[in-house]
Amino acid sequence: MTGPKSRSIWPLKPRKSTITNVDEKGLQYYIDGKGQKVYVMNLDSWWLKDFKREDVIMQLPGVVIMNTKPWHSDDIAHTFREAYGIPQDEDCDDCFAPGDIEAHIERFPEGQFMAMRISGPGAGHAIALAVTMRTSRPPTAPILPWLEAIGGLRLGNHEADGDWLYGVEMAVASTYRRHGIGTGLYEARFNLARGLNLRGWYAVGMLMGYHKYGDELDVLEYGNKVIAREIKDPTVTMQMNRGFLPKQVVPNYVDEPAAGDAGVLIVWENPAYEA
Ligand SMILES: CC(C)(COP(=O)(O)OP(=O)(O)OC[C@H]1O[C@@H](n2cnc3c(N)ncnc32)[C@H](O)[C@@H]1OP(=O)(O)O)[C@@H](O)C(=O)NCCC(=O)NCCS
């Protein structure tokens, strides 16, 4: 093939004679012969150009929790599938795609959270997500199946003035569990409910440990034993330990074989709510 050689706009290294500077975001650059800033690509810092310190809500060792931004959407969609063991290329009617994540941010930016590594080889990548919407439907109303409750994958039922938070989704990538990331994401949502002076927050916590008891118990029996703290469920018991009150088993909530498709209605009432 003939034609001019392609030139990268991100030279891997500055020329020897140039002096490298660092801008306010930590990106290296040098000034070329025409007085222009030329950024130096560093494989570990591709994400710094989008990252803003003021977006960080909480810092854990090597990880930050922040509101999800459009540049996270591919990673979030990937993390969601990984967390539920759904192959990345498999057809999935209830998996969030990057466009859905962007729609959530457009509808309710303060309600979308993610955890991102800020050091090591995975720096800049998402490792957890929490998707939230507002609703005026109280937790005492009949609980609808997941997709109907949220109004489709783009949260068509989000009500900007709804006085309850509804937990649409929460997932931590499998290798990052039991490091306090889920707890951090819950804390961020509790703070949001307090900050918006909402009545509280509810969700259906999936009975993700049911598959281990499927031969002995039906899902209703299993769920009631989890509520009574006779069995520890990796998801619902964790939620009960974070301050949610378990109310009732919700069968046929969403297609999730590990949970027998069922969850438990969990409710947190905001003690600081002022009518
Ligand atoms: C449920 C889920 C979100 C929890 O996330 P997580 O990051 O593992 O949560 P945490 O690490 O904050 O807490 C989990 C447990 O680890 C413990 N833990 C936290 N940090 C720890 C540490 N450094 N060492 C040991 N244990 C630790 C917590 O105390 C908690 O146990 P407890 O409830 O007995 O107190 C995660 O397991 C997940 O994504 N599961 C699959 C998808 C899912 O079920 N989503 C929810 C649908 S409703």
The ligand as a Gaussian input file, in Angstrom:
#p B3LYP/6-31G(d) Opt

LIG

0 1
 C      -23.981000      -8.566000      46.992000
 C      -22.706000      -7.879000      46.530000
 C      -23.072000      -6.627000      45.752000
 C      -21.899000      -7.482000      47.792000
 O      -20.729000      -6.766000      47.383000
 P      -19.338000      -6.851000      48.187000
 O      -18.424000      -5.857000      47.598000
 O      -18.852000      -8.254000      48.246000
 O      -19.803000      -6.379000      49.631000
 P      -18.860000      -6.069000      50.895000
 O      -17.472000      -6.508000      50.631000
 O      -19.053000      -4.669000      51.279000
 O      -19.551000      -6.969000      51.992000
 C      -19.682000      -8.385000      51.830000
 C      -19.199000      -9.088000      53.063000
 O      -17.783000      -9.039000      53.094000
 C      -17.367000      -8.553000      54.360000
 N      -16.133000      -7.808000      54.154000
 C      -16.003000      -6.548000      53.690000
 N      -14.691000      -6.206000      53.658000
 C      -14.014000      -7.304000      54.070000
 C      -12.649000      -7.605000      54.249000
 N      -11.714000      -6.702000      53.961000
 N      -12.319000      -8.834000      54.684000
 C      -13.240000      -9.752000      54.969000
 N      -14.582000      -9.528000      54.814000
 C      -14.930000      -8.330000      54.390000
 C      -18.511000      -7.663000      54.803000
 O      -18.481000      -7.469000      56.201000
 C      -19.700000      -8.450000      54.344000
 O      -20.053000      -9.499000      55.228000
 P      -21.209000      -9.312000      56.317000
 O      -22.478000      -8.992000      55.598000
 O      -21.218000     -10.630000      57.026000
 O      -20.810000      -8.155000      57.186000
 C      -21.833000      -8.845000      45.687000
 O      -21.672000     -10.047000      46.389000
 C      -22.379000      -9.149000      44.298000
 O      -22.170000      -8.403000      43.355000
 N      -23.085000     -10.282000      44.153000
 C      -23.616000     -10.737000      42.847000
 C      -24.680000      -9.844000      42.310000
 C      -25.757000      -9.561000      43.332000
 O      -26.183000     -10.446000      44.069000
 N      -26.216000      -8.320000      43.349000
 C      -27.266000      -7.886000      44.221000
 C      -28.570000      -8.141000      43.558000
 S      -29.898000      -7.623000      44.589000

